[in-house]
Amino acid sequence: MKCPICKKPVTLSDPFMPFCSERCKLVDLGNWADEKYVISTPLSPNELANLDLDDESDR
């Protein structure tokens, strides 16, 4: 897995997982605070049902 901020390799045992360092963790937090990230519009029940069907075919 790679750090979502700087793209350095990260392992499950790293203390700041999924980030490689506290710096990258804080950069990500700042991005949320600055509203650089957004959560998309909620899915309608029909869209959600279609996703559930698609997920089951991947199993």
N, C-alpha and C positions, 0 to 999 in steps of 0.2 A: 504494500500500500504506500501511497505517496502523500505527503503533507499537502492539504488543499491550498495552502498559502504559498509555500516556497518550492514545493514539489520534491523535497528531499525524501529519501526512503524512511519509512516508519514501520516499526514492528508492534505487535500486540502488547509487548511487555514495556514499551516506552511509557514513561509516566504522564506524558501530555497527549497520549493517543486521542484523536487521530492526528494531532499536530506533532511536529518534531521538537518544539520548544515552547516555553512560556511566551516568548515573543510572538510566535505565530498564533498562539492561542489568543493573545491580547489583540493582535491585528484583526483576527476574525471577529472578536467581540466588538471592536471599533467599527468594523464594516456593518454589523447589525445595527449598532447605535446610530450610525450615519445613514441608515436606511439604504445601503447599497444592495442589500439582499431583500427580497420580498417573497412572501408566501402567496402562491397563485390563488386564483378564485376557487372556492370549494367546488368539488365535483357534484353534479346532480346525481340523484339515485340511479338514473339510467346509465350514466357514465361509470359510476362505481360498479354497477352490476357487470358492465362490459369488461372492466378491468379484472374483476374476480374470475370471469370466464377465461380471459387470456392467461392469467396466472396459473390456473389449473391445467391448461394445455402444456405449460412448460415443465410440469412435474413428471 
